[in-house]
Amino acid sequence: MIKKIAWDAFKNTGDINTFMEFKQIQNIENNIKEIQDIQKITNMSVEKIEDNNDEIGTNNSNID
């Protein structure tokens, strides 16, 4: 919503500072999305490692 307000203000006024604020908001949103994607990948990797460890633990208990 802030992005829309900033963009509308720039269109109406032509103020470059408003446009620069709009661009900063876009960059922040993109950075947040990248961080969320990295967190998803990290969480998937941790879950996969935990699953593999569970399987290894099960196999080891059968050997004894």
C-alpha positions in Angstrom: 0.0 0.0 0.0 2.9 2.4 0.8 4.3 1.6 -2.6 1.1 2.6 -4.3 0.9 5.8 -2.3 4.5 6.7 -3.1 4.0 6.0 -6.8 0.8 8.0 -7.0 2.5 10.9 -5.2 5.3 10.8 -7.7 2.9 10.7 -10.7 1.0 13.7 -9.3 4.0 15.8 -8.2 6.9 14.7 -10.3 9.0 15.0 -7.2 12.2 12.9 -7.6 12.6 12.3 -3.9 9.2 10.6 -3.8 10.3 8.4 -6.7 13.5 7.5 -4.9 11.5 6.6 -1.8 9.4 4.4 -4.0 12.5 2.7 -5.4 13.8 2.1 -1.9 10.6 0.4 -0.9 10.8 -1.8 -3.9 14.4 -2.8 -3.0 13.4 -3.6 0.6 10.5 -5.8 -0.6 12.8 -7.6 -3.0 15.3 -8.2 -0.3 12.6 -9.6 2.0 11.5 -12.0 -0.7 15.1 -13.2 -1.2 15.6 -13.7 2.5 12.3 -15.7 2.7 13.4 -17.9 -0.2 16.7 -18.6 1.4 15.0 -19.5 4.7 12.7 -21.9 2.8 15.7 -23.6 1.1 17.6 -23.7 4.4 14.6 -25.3 6.2 14.1 -27.9 3.4 17.8 -28.8 3.7 17.7 -29.1 7.5 14.6 -31.3 7.2 16.3 -33.5 4.6 19.4 -33.9 6.8 17.2 -34.8 9.8 15.3 -37.4 7.7 18.6 -38.9 6.5 19.9 -39.0 10.1 16.7 -40.7 11.2 17.1 -43.3 8.5 20.8 -43.9 9.4 19.8 -44.2 13.1 17.2 -46.8 12.2 19.7 -48.8 10.1 22.3 -48.7 12.8 19.9 -50.0 15.4 19.1 -53.0 13.2 22.9 -53.9 13.0 23.3 -54.3 16.7 
